[in-house]
Amino acid sequence: MGFEHTSVMPQQVQEHQNLRPGSICVDCTLGGAGHALETIKAILPNGKLIGIDQDRDAIEHAQKKLGPYKKNIHLFHNNFSELPTLLNSIGITSVDSILLDLGFSLNQLTQGKRGFSFNKSEPLDMRMDIRNDLTASDIVNSFSESELVKMFFSFGEEKFSRRIAKKIITLRDEKPIETSMELAELVTSAIPAKVRHSQRIHPATRIFQALRIAVNQELSRLETFMEKVPSLLTKDGRLCVISFHSLEDRIVKKALRKFEQGCTCPKELPRCLCGFVPIMKSIFRKPLIATEDETGTNPMARSAKLRVAKKL
């Protein structure tokens, strides 16, 4: 199976990873291995790249694409939230650079056949890692109405969550909802026509996002990962995170603010009792966005935000 993937914000990522020969780097989400290939070239001859992806297809693709550099790489078929354990397994205590690209590849949309696209009739799966048990079909066909409403609103920020959940419950009583196309058509029909016609995105976009997040535990795993980041970086080590929607960016931003914060004691205390000191510093106050040239050729870059921080 082909695995074509255009890296998002490649120049900014390369520049701000602060790479040099001999660096030890982590690419937490290999995808099409575009970022990984440029990273490995920058850290040769004796640098190391640890590559992770929960999608088996991405790992197989990376093995081929990075084949000429196999002496310098370690690849893991895991979720990035397991990074501390993975580093420990190869005897590495800290790294110089960590990249986390939270987008999903064109391959998963067009060739994965797991129901990520609302423009195709595919099994309603949405698992990034097919070893996991829970599928989008399980959620759509078994969750209660209140559970669906909460999920659609929390993970999709969908204001018509109640209408959509109610329609799902009604239709699944007649027959299970089995394909991505069925679900997309159902969601579209549940949204008022006036709203549908005024939206710039497909009416099912937010529902598909919510299901994908729930199936893959995306937000909870991102929170777990961010908590551990400072302990995994060397002094001056860089963290680069590319997010694609506000829920992800909010988690990254909140964690970085916490790491940058010093003493949290009340101002009236004569001296610090908490002992908190800043452990990381953001390189930019606001996230970087893709250039107009890039968004013109790669539509997936339009919503990308890159945050960069260094270990103090």
LINLINPE-V961506 format. One record per backbone hydrogen bond with DSSP energy under -1.0 kcal/mol. CO is the residue of the C=O (numbers start at 1). NH is the residue of the N-H. E is the energy in kcal/mol with one decimal. If there is no record, write none. Layout:
((CO & NH & E) (CO & NH & E))
//
This chain:
((9 & 13 & -2.2) (10 & 14 & -2.4) (11 & 15 & -2.4) (12 & 16 & -2.3) (13 & 17 & -1.4) (20 & 23 & -2.2) (23 & 48 & -2.1) (24 & 96 & -2.6) (24 & 97 & -1.2) (25 & 50 & -3.0) (26 & 99 & -2.7) (27 & 52 & -2.5) (30 & 33 & -3.0) (33 & 37 & -2.1) (34 & 38 & -1.6) (35 & 39 & -2.3) (36 & 40 & -2.6) (37 & 41 & -1.6) (38 & 42 & -1.3) (39 & 43 & -1.1) (43 & 22 & -2.4) (43 & 47 & -1.3) (48 & 25 & -3.0) (49 & 74 & -2.3) (50 & 27 & -2.8) (51 & 76 & -2.7) (52 & 30 & -2.3) (55 & 59 & -1.5) (56 & 60 & -2.3) (57 & 61 & -2.2) (58 & 62 & -2.5) (59 & 63 & -2.2) (60 & 64 & -1.2) (61 & 65 & -2.8) (62 & 66 & -2.9) (64 & 67 & -1.0) (66 & 69 & -2.2) (67 & 70 & -1.7) (69 & 72 & -2.4) (72 & 49 & -2.7) (74 & 51 & -3.1) (76 & 53 & -1.8) (76 & 78 & -1.4) (79 & 82 & -2.1) (80 & 83 & -1.8) (82 & 86 & -2.0) (83 & 87 & -2.8) (84 & 88 & -2.1) (85 & 89 & -1.7) (87 & 90 & -1.1) (87 & 92 & -2.6) (88 & 91 & -1.4) (95 & 234 & -2.5) (96 & 238 & -2.4) (97 & 26 & -2.3) (98 & 240 & -2.8) (99 & 28 & -2.9) (100 & 242 & -2.9) (105 & 109 & -1.1) (106 & 110 & -2.9) (107 & 111 & -3.0) (107 & 112 & -1.7) (114 & 125 & -1.1) (114 & 126 & -3.1) (120 & 122 & -1.1) (122 & 180 & -2.5) (123 & 125 & -1.9) (124 & 137 & -1.9) (125 & 136 & -2.7) (129 & 132 & -2.0) (135 & 139 & -1.6) (136 & 140 & -2.8) (137 & 141 & -2.3) (138 & 142 & -1.0) (139 & 143 & -2.1) (144 & 148 & -2.3) (145 & 149 & -2.5) (146 & 150 & -2.3) (147 & 151 & -2.2) (148 & 152 & -2.9) (149 & 153 & -2.2) (150 & 154 & -2.8) (151 & 155 & -2.7) (152 & 158 & -1.5) (158 & 161 & -1.2) (160 & 164 & -2.3) (161 & 165 & -2.7) (162 & 166 & -2.4) (163 & 167 & -1.9) (164 & 168 & -2.3) (165 & 169 & -2.4) (166 & 170 & -2.1) (167 & 171 & -2.6) (168 & 172 & -2.7) (171 & 174 & -1.1) (171 & 175 & -1.8) (178 & 124 & -2.2) (179 & 183 & -2.0) (180 & 184 & -2.5) (181 & 185 & -2.4) (182 & 186 & -2.2) (183 & 187 & -2.8) (184 & 188 & -2.4) (185 & 189 & -2.1) (186 & 190 & -1.1) (192 & 196 & -2.5) (193 & 197 & -2.4) (195 & 199 & -1.1) (202 & 205 & -2.0) (204 & 208 & -2.5) (205 & 209 & -2.2) (206 & 210 & -2.3) (207 & 211 & -2.3) (208 & 212 & -2.5) (209 & 213 & -2.5) (210 & 214 & -2.3) (211 & 215 & -3.0) (212 & 216 & -2.0) (213 & 218 & -1.7) (217 & 221 & -2.1) (218 & 222 & -1.7) (219 & 223 & -2.3) (220 & 224 & -2.1) (221 & 225 & -2.3) (222 & 226 & -2.7) (223 & 227 & -1.7) (225 & 229 & -1.1) (229 & 232 & -1.9) (232 & 95 & -2.6) (234 & 237 & -2.5) (237 & 311 & -2.4) (238 & 98 & -2.4) (239 & 309 & -2.2) (240 & 100 & -2.8) (241 & 307 & -2.5) (242 & 102 & -2.9) (243 & 305 & -2.2) (245 & 249 & -2.2) (246 & 250 & -2.5) (247 & 251 & -1.3) (248 & 252 & -2.0) (249 & 253 & -2.8) (250 & 254 & -2.4) (251 & 255 & -2.1) (252 & 256 & -2.4) (253 & 257 & -2.2) (254 & 258 & -1.8) (255 & 259 & -2.1) (256 & 260 & -1.8) (259 & 279 & -3.0) (259 & 280 & -1.1) (266 & 269 & -1.8) (279 & 312 & -2.5) (281 & 310 & -2.7) (288 & 306 & -2.8) (291 & 295 & -2.4) (292 & 296 & -1.7) (293 & 297 & -1.0) (294 & 298 & -2.8) (298 & 301 & -2.3) (299 & 302 & -1.6) (301 & 304 & -1.2) (305 & 243 & -2.4) (306 & 288 & -2.7) (307 & 241 & -2.6) (308 & 283 & -2.9) (309 & 239 & -2.9) (310 & 281 & -2.3) (311 & 236 & -2.4))
//
